[in-house]
């Protein structure tokens, strides 16, 4: 499948809460927005399931967690999916895919939401920073970026190539992380079309897999 301009444009709106929408739109207009969201979300779901089918069987990632298009009170301002190995479902760390109005991103993250109920800690995850230079020797880091978790997803993130060659930027990233973590992955910015996106996604997830696998010495590797 291809990601096209309309897929990004879905999230380019002023209001996302149904309360605000009801103040601005008619019932018919809101239903049309819902139908459009559902249509795009079905495409998103299909892309993620197709991506999962392309991953090596030993990854144990045949069933990604695909977040709904609404949380009940709001339309989502992005679509998001998490990829965790079947034997690592309770861990905070995961591979993930996200689409917003600006970019399509495939990345490694530490999920802070309900992290106190999950396995793994921030310090352990952040030790991955020490592995990036070596890992990058095995991967084409074109289109790869790194950013502190507190940084908004629509901000201009730092290219990984710059980070790896600039000690000042490395120190700045750690400072910006505060008491949180970092995220790293491939960002494909909005353009006319991203072709064969599931193949790109599966390839990038496989590139990030060694980092994901190395988290937690006591955990089984993918």
C-alpha positions as CSV (number, residue, x, y, z in Angstrom):
1,X,0.0,0.0,0.0
2,X,1.0,3.6,-0.3
3,X,0.7,6.5,2.1
4,X,-0.7,9.5,0.2
5,X,-1.4,13.2,0.9
6,X,-5.0,12.4,2.1
7,X,-3.6,10.1,4.9
8,X,-1.6,13.0,6.4
9,X,-4.4,15.5,5.8
10,X,-6.8,13.5,7.9
11,X,-5.1,14.9,11.1
12,X,-4.8,18.5,9.8
13,X,-7.8,19.9,11.7
14,X,-8.5,22.4,14.3
15,X,-10.6,20.3,16.7
16,X,-10.3,16.7,17.8
17,X,-12.7,16.5,20.8
18,X,-16.3,15.6,20.0
19,X,-17.5,18.4,22.4
20,X,-15.8,21.0,20.3
21,X,-16.9,19.4,17.0
22,X,-20.5,19.5,18.2
23,X,-20.2,23.2,18.8
24,X,-18.9,23.8,15.2
25,X,-20.4,21.1,13.1
26,X,-23.8,19.6,12.3
27,X,-24.6,16.0,13.2
28,X,-24.3,15.1,9.5
29,X,-20.9,16.7,9.2
30,X,-19.6,14.9,12.3
31,X,-20.8,11.6,11.0
32,X,-19.0,12.2,7.8
33,X,-15.8,13.0,9.7
34,X,-16.2,9.7,11.7
35,X,-16.7,7.8,8.5
36,X,-13.6,9.3,7.0
37,X,-11.6,8.5,10.1
38,X,-12.9,4.9,10.0
39,X,-12.0,4.5,6.4
40,X,-8.4,5.8,6.9
41,X,-8.0,3.7,10.1
42,X,-9.0,0.5,8.2
43,X,-6.2,1.3,5.8
44,X,-3.9,1.9,8.7
45,X,-4.8,-1.4,10.3
46,X,-4.3,-3.3,7.0
47,X,-0.8,-1.7,6.6
48,X,0.2,-2.8,10.1
49,X,-1.1,-6.3,9.7
50,X,0.6,-6.7,6.4
51,X,3.8,-5.3,8.0
52,X,3.6,-7.9,10.7
53,X,3.2,-10.6,8.2
54,X,6.5,-9.6,6.6
55,X,8.5,-9.8,9.8
56,X,10.6,-12.9,10.6
57,X,8.6,-15.5,12.5
58,X,11.1,-15.5,15.3
59,X,10.2,-11.9,16.1
60,X,6.9,-13.2,17.5
61,X,5.2,-10.0,16.4
62,X,2.3,-11.3,14.3
63,X,-0.3,-9.3,16.4
64,X,0.7,-5.6,16.8
65,X,-1.3,-3.5,19.1
66,X,-3.3,-1.1,16.9
67,X,-4.7,1.8,18.7
68,X,-8.3,2.8,17.9
69,X,-9.1,5.9,15.9
70,X,-10.9,7.4,18.9
71,X,-10.6,7.2,22.7
72,X,-14.4,7.8,23.1
73,X,-14.1,11.5,23.7
74,X,-11.7,12.5,21.0
75,X,-10.6,11.8,17.5
76,X,-6.9,10.8,17.5
77,X,-4.4,13.4,16.3
78,X,-2.3,10.4,15.0
79,X,-2.6,6.7,14.4
80,X,-0.3,4.5,16.4
81,X,0.7,0.9,16.6
82,X,3.0,-1.0,19.0
83,X,5.1,-4.0,18.2
84,X,6.1,-6.2,21.1
85,X,7.3,-9.8,21.0
86,X,4.7,-12.2,22.4
87,X,7.1,-13.1,25.3
88,X,7.7,-9.4,26.1
89,X,4.1,-8.0,26.2
90,X,4.5,-6.6,29.7
91,X,7.6,-4.5,29.0
92,X,7.6,-0.7,28.6
93,X,10.0,-0.8,25.7
94,X,8.5,-1.5,22.2
95,X,8.9,-0.8,18.6
96,X,6.2,1.4,17.2
97,X,4.7,3.0,14.1
98,X,3.0,6.4,14.0
99,X,1.3,8.6,11.4
100,X,0.4,12.2,12.0
101,X,-0.2,15.3,9.8
102,X,3.6,15.8,9.3
103,X,5.3,12.4,9.1
104,X,5.2,8.6,9.1
105,X,7.6,7.2,11.7
106,X,8.9,3.8,12.6
107,X,10.8,3.9,15.9
108,X,11.9,2.5,19.2
109,X,10.4,3.9,22.3
110,X,9.8,3.5,26.0
111,X,6.1,3.7,26.8
112,X,5.8,5.9,29.9
113,X,2.1,5.5,30.1
114,X,1.4,3.0,32.9
115,X,5.1,2.1,33.0
116,X,4.8,1.5,36.7
117,X,2.7,-1.5,35.8
118,X,5.1,-2.8,33.2
119,X,8.5,-4.5,33.2
120,X,11.7,-2.5,32.6
121,X,13.0,0.8,33.8
122,X,14.2,4.0,32.2
123,X,17.8,3.7,33.2
124,X,18.1,0.3,31.6
125,X,16.5,1.6,28.4
126,X,18.7,4.8,28.3
127,X,21.8,2.6,28.3
128,X,21.1,2.0,24.6
129,X,22.6,5.4,23.9
130,X,26.0,3.8,24.5
131,X,25.2,1.2,21.7
132,X,24.1,3.6,19.0
133,X,27.5,4.3,17.4
134,X,28.2,0.5,16.9
135,X,24.6,-0.2,15.8
136,X,24.8,2.6,13.2
137,X,27.7,0.8,11.5
138,X,25.3,-1.9,10.4
139,X,22.4,0.3,9.3
140,X,21.9,2.9,6.6
141,X,20.9,5.8,8.9
142,X,19.5,8.0,6.2
143,X,16.2,9.3,7.4
144,X,17.0,8.2,11.0
145,X,16.4,10.7,13.8
146,X,16.8,10.8,17.6
147,X,14.9,12.9,20.0
148,X,14.0,13.2,23.8
149,X,10.7,11.7,24.8
150,X,9.4,15.0,26.2
151,X,9.8,16.6,22.7
152,X,6.5,16.9,20.9
153,X,6.1,14.6,17.9
154,X,5.6,17.5,15.5
155,X,8.9,19.3,16.5
156,X,11.9,19.2,14.2
157,X,13.9,16.2,15.5
158,X,17.7,15.8,15.4
159,X,19.1,13.7,12.6
160,X,20.9,10.6,13.9
161,X,24.0,11.4,11.8
162,X,24.3,14.8,13.4
163,X,23.9,13.3,16.9
164,X,26.6,10.7,16.4
165,X,29.2,13.2,15.2
166,X,28.4,16.1,17.6
167,X,29.3,15.7,21.2
168,X,27.5,18.9,22.2
169,X,24.3,17.5,20.7
170,X,24.7,14.3,22.6
171,X,24.9,16.3,25.9
172,X,22.0,18.4,24.9
173,X,19.8,15.3,24.2
174,X,20.6,13.9,27.6
175,X,19.7,17.2,29.2
176,X,16.4,17.5,27.2
177,X,15.5,13.9,28.3
178,X,15.1,15.2,31.9
179,X,13.9,12.2,33.9
180,X,12.5,10.5,30.8
181,X,13.9,8.6,27.8
182,X,14.7,9.0,24.1
183,X,13.2,7.8,20.9
184,X,15.0,6.8,17.7
185,X,13.7,5.8,14.3
186,X,13.1,6.6,10.7
187,X,10.9,9.5,9.8
188,X,9.4,9.8,6.4
189,X,8.0,13.3,6.0
190,X,4.8,14.3,4.3
191,X,5.1,14.2,0.5
192,X,3.0,13.2,-2.4
193,X,3.3,9.5,-1.8
194,X,5.2,6.9,0.2
195,X,5.1,3.7,-1.9
196,X,5.1,0.1,-0.5
197,X,5.0,1.5,3.0
198,X,4.6,-1.9,4.7
199,X,7.9,-3.1,3.1
200,X,9.7,0.0,4.3
201,X,8.1,-0.4,7.8
202,X,9.1,-4.1,8.1
203,X,12.6,-3.4,6.9
204,X,13.0,-0.6,9.5
205,X,11.6,-2.6,12.3
206,X,14.2,-5.3,11.5
207,X,16.9,-2.6,11.6
208,X,15.8,-1.5,15.0
209,X,15.3,-5.0,16.3
210,X,18.8,-5.4,17.7
211,X,18.3,-2.4,19.9
212,X,15.0,-3.6,21.1
213,X,16.4,-7.1,21.6
214,X,19.3,-5.9,23.7
215,X,17.0,-4.2,26.3
216,X,17.0,-6.2,29.5
217,X,19.8,-8.8,29.8
218,X,17.4,-11.2,31.6
219,X,14.8,-10.9,28.8
220,X,14.6,-13.4,26.0
221,X,15.9,-12.0,22.8
222,X,13.8,-11.7,19.6
